[in-house]
């Protein structure tokens, strides 16, 4: 109920097609509770586990993404699920615009 899509900003893969990611990996003792879990699509889940990227999660659920070289990539503030379909459409468009703007800045 907290996320409608993959937790990565700009990814619109529906929650129902995501895998649950343990921010602190389970094999290293990470708990299976909401404070340690995020939905990630298959692509982003593999990016973390096999691609060397890492994620941290703050107390206010801001996602901090780190590149394989240890450099900070970006922060994604928590945005609760929007239940109004019209607002969800507007928010998706704003997210796409932010992602497009970020791509332009990175180039």
C-alpha positions in Angstrom: 0.0 0.0 0.0 3.0 2.3 0.3 4.2 2.1 -3.3 2.2 1.8 -6.5 5.3 1.1 -8.6 8.9 0.2 -8.4 10.6 2.5 -5.8 13.1 3.8 -8.2 12.1 7.3 -9.3 10.7 7.4 -12.9 10.2 3.6 -13.1 6.5 2.9 -13.7 6.6 -0.9 -13.4 3.5 -1.7 -11.3 4.0 -3.0 -7.8 2.4 -6.3 -8.8 5.3 -6.9 -11.1 8.0 -6.0 -8.6 10.1 -8.1 -6.3 10.6 -7.2 -2.6 14.1 -6.0 -1.9 15.7 -6.1 1.5 17.7 -2.9 1.9 19.9 -4.6 4.5 20.3 -7.9 2.8 18.6 -10.8 4.4 21.7 -13.0 4.2 23.5 -10.5 6.4 20.8 -10.4 9.0 18.5 -7.7 7.5 15.0 -8.0 8.9 11.9 -8.7 6.9 9.9 -5.7 8.1 8.5 -2.6 6.3 11.4 -0.4 7.5 13.8 -2.6 5.5 11.7 -3.4 2.4 11.3 -1.8 -1.0 9.5 -2.9 -4.2 12.0 -3.1 -7.1 11.3 -4.2 -10.7 13.4 -7.0 -12.0 15.8 -4.6 -13.8 16.4 -2.4 -10.8 16.6 -5.4 -8.4 19.4 -6.9 -10.6 21.1 -3.5 -10.8 21.5 -3.6 -7.0 22.4 -7.2 -6.6 24.5 -7.9 -9.6 25.3 -4.4 -10.8 27.1 -3.2 -7.7 24.7 -0.4 -7.0 23.5 0.1 -3.4 20.5 1.6 -1.7 20.1 3.0 1.7 16.8 4.0 3.2 16.4 6.9 5.7 13.9 7.0 8.6 11.6 9.1 6.4 11.9 6.5 3.6 14.1 8.7 1.4 15.9 6.3 -0.9 19.6 7.1 -1.3 21.2 5.5 -4.4 24.9 4.8 -4.6 26.9 4.0 -7.8 29.2 0.9 -7.8 32.2 3.3 -7.3 30.7 4.5 -4.0 29.6 7.9 -5.4 26.2 9.2 -4.4 23.9 9.0 -7.4 20.6 10.6 -6.1 18.1 10.8 -3.4 14.4 9.9 -4.0 12.0 11.3 -1.4 9.2 9.0 -0.3 5.9 9.8 -2.2 3.0 7.9 -0.7 0.6 6.1 -3.0 -1.9 8.4 -4.7 -5.4 7.0 -4.8 -7.0 9.6 -7.1 -6.4 8.3 -10.7 -6.2 11.8 -12.1 -3.6 12.8 -9.6 -1.7 9.6 -10.3 -1.5 10.4 -14.0 -0.3 14.0 -13.2 2.3 12.6 -10.8 3.6 10.1 -13.4 4.0 12.9 -15.9 5.9 15.0 -13.4 8.1 12.0 -12.6 8.9 11.5 -16.4 9.7 15.2 -16.7 12.1 15.0 -13.8 13.8 11.9 -15.2 14.1 13.6 -18.6 15.5 16.7 -17.0 18.0 14.6 -15.0 19.1 12.8 -18.2 19.6 16.2 -19.9 21.7 17.4 -17.0 23.8 14.3 -16.9 24.7 14.5 -20.6 
